[in-house]
Amino acid sequence: MSTIYKILTADQWSDFRTSGRFAGAPIDRQDGFIHLSSGRQLRETLEKHFAGQNDLVILAFHSDALGEALRWEVSRGGALFPHLYASLVTADVAEVLAASDRDLTIIETRTANEASEHGGD
């Protein structure tokens, strides 16, 4: 099992928490899958696609929780990136991190059981 990450704006995270599902950002929906990053890819993804944004939330997921809809496919620079061909659900969120001033700070850690007990938010 590995940990993979999805970067969202604070507004996207708020909507995700309210609905319990996230079908992806506009670029995800355009490409037909949700773009995710491994731990090694996270910093570069932040710098390349989210530079200058201060309202970011990073969600951590255990890869096993995402099942067969998770595929590792060749992307930037020939590296394998995790792509999810399904919606994300809040019950699968393992950690919630904030990205500010290039530092990652864990703002919430929970298990899937805890997420379910809190209505998946």
Stockholm file with secondary structure:
# STOCKHOLM 1.0

chainA/1-121         MSTIYKILTADQWSDFRTSGRFAGAPIDRQDGFIHLSSGRQLRETLEKHFAGQNDLVILAFHSDALGEALRWEVSRGGALFPHLYASLVTADVAEVLAASDRDLTIIETRTANEASEHGGD
#=GR chainA/1-121 SS CCEEEEEEEHHHHHHHHHHSEECCCHHHHHHTSEECEEHHHHHHHHHHHSTTCCCEEEEEEEHHHHGGGEEEEECGGGCEEEEESSCEEGGGEEEEEEEETTEEEEEEECCHHHHHHTTTC
#=GC SS_cons         CCEEEEEEEHHHHHHHHHHSEECCCHHHHHHTSEECEEHHHHHHHHHHHSTTCCCEEEEEEEHHHHGGGEEEEECGGGCEEEEESSCEEGGGEEEEEEEETTEEEEEEECCHHHHHHTTTC
//
